């Protein structure tokens, strides 16, 4: 097994195409062709984490946060980033960052917080735009079933909890092949009319190449006519944050105590209590001030996130309880989430959870 094999497994789960534009995800350090038998999973790649990987004979570090975020112009070891990268290179350890690709997964970072809190009926809080595409193509009537089956196998027609969704309408296709053509129906140079079905399927953006390949490999025509367009529908499967329900409503103070216990956080900064019981809970792991509006729009009773600034707390407007539990605390269960997925998918592969506490924030 190579590092590339592990990357493919990760990216079939959390495709990097859904990472935010500002982010730096994927393989940051190392050679993807190197054989890999053991990986260390961490929230942050510090120098101490690289030492831990060396001690455990790991060839790969899978990090949630990217150690290289903006461009590096020098590698002299003068900063903590440079030292960690240099040590990884010297010891042939690759570093892969998953970050917002996993943030935007419906069962990703924020969802996992909800699992720890026992939430029910979780859905994405902020669906990501421009992540759904639509295929329109034209297939001879007698080949429609075969082409449609191939497109479904490639991931076409999956909408929420439904699969193999499509729409077809019958019409007449017209074409004339030139002298270099090799038509499967009709003859070159002679106009041809053929009864065809127009097929329409929605698919996830990361499936585009698979869809095109399946279409061309199974369509009987020499030249396949098709169109792919971006649609603005909300994507139920890709986006930031999560929102769900507690099994039973709780008083605000009782709820914050419950959060402290279940999310293992010692301090919670919060907006004014408004006397509203907590039932509907919005979550956004990491810096989540941008989610306040979405949480209010969906009538959440509370938003649990981190890195709120002084003026963000005014945005509660006594309509929602804002709870800042800390950046590290909101993402600390990510390691377990990644390890659980890889262990199920790659049974002959060792995943080690880092024992280093990488939280740079301390409380007195």
Residue, then its C-alpha position, 0 to 999 in steps of 0.5 A: x500500500x502506498x501513500x497515494x492509496x491512502x490519499x485515494x481512500x481519504x478523498x473518496x470520503x472527503x474530496x478535496x474539491x470541496x475544500x474552501x478556496x483559502x485552504x491548503x489541503x492534500x499532500x503537503x510533504x512527501x512522496x505519494x509513491x512511498x509504501x506506507x504501513x502506519x499513519x499517525x492521526x493528529x489535529x495539528x502537525x507540531x514538531x512534537x507530533x513529528x517526533x511521535x511519528x518517528x518513535x512509532x515508525x509511521x510513514x505518514x501523518x494525517x493532520x486536520x490542520x495544514x502545517x503549511x497554510x501560506x507559502x513558505x519562502x525559506x526552510x531554515x528552521x527558524x519557525x515552528x512550521x519550518x522545524x516541523x516540515x524539515x524534521x518530517x522531510x529528514x525522516x521520510x515522513x509525509x504529511x497530509x492535511x484534510x481540513x475544510x474538505x472534512x469540515x464540508x462533509x455532512x458527517x464531518x467535524x461538526x456532525x461528530x460534535x453532535x454525535x458526542x452531544x447525542x443530537x438527533x436528526x442532524x443536517x447540514x447548517x450551511x449547504x455549500x453552493x455550486x457543488x451540484x451538477x446536472x448532466x443532459x444527454x441524448x441516447x438511442x431508445x434501445x440503449x437508454x437502460x444500459x447507459x442509465x445503469x452505467x451513469x447510476x453506478x458512476x454516482x449519477x442521480x443520487x439526491x439526499x436519501x434517494x438513488x438512481x434518480x433521473x428524468x427522460x423524455x422522448x424526441x427525435x435526434x438528427x445528425x449527418x456524419x461527414x466523410x471521416x465519421x463512422x456512425x453506429x446508426x445510419x450512413x456517413x453523408x446521409x442525414x439521419x433521424x433517430x428516436x432518442x431519449x433525453x436523460x437528465x441526472x444530478x450528481x455531486x461535483x467530484x463525480x464529474x469525470x466518473x460520469x463523463x467516462x461512464x457516459x462515453x464508455x457505454x453510449x453507442x454513438x461515435x460522438x456523444x452529445x452531452x451538456x453539464x451545467x451547474x445548478x444552484x440547488x442546496x446540496x444536502x450532502x456538502x456544507x459547513x456546520x450541523x444542526x440537530x435536536x436534543x432528545x429533551x429540552x434543557x435549561x440554558x445553564x444545564x445545557x452548558x454544563x452538559x456541553x462541558x462534560x460531553x465535549x470535554x471543555x473547561x471554559x465556555x464564553x457565552x452570550x446573555x441568557x435569554x430564558x429560552x430552553x435549548x432543544x435545537x442545536x447548531x454546531x460549527x467546529x473551528x472559527x464559526x462566527x460566520x454561522x451566526x446568521x444561518x443558525x438564527x435563520x433556522x431558529x436554533x436555540x444555541x450555536x456552539x462554535x469557537x473564536x467569537x470576537x467581542x462584537x460577535x456576541x452582540x449578534x445574538x440579539x437575545x434570539x439565540x445563545x452563542x457558546x464559544x467552547x474553544x477552537x481545539x475543543x470544538x475539533x478534538x474529536x476529529x482524530x477519532x472520526x478519521x481513524x474510525x473511517x480508515x480502520x473500516x476501509x483499510x483493515x490491514x493498515x495501522x492507525x495511531x491516534x496522536x497522544x500529543x495535546x496540540x492545543x496552544x491555548x491554556x487557561x489559568 
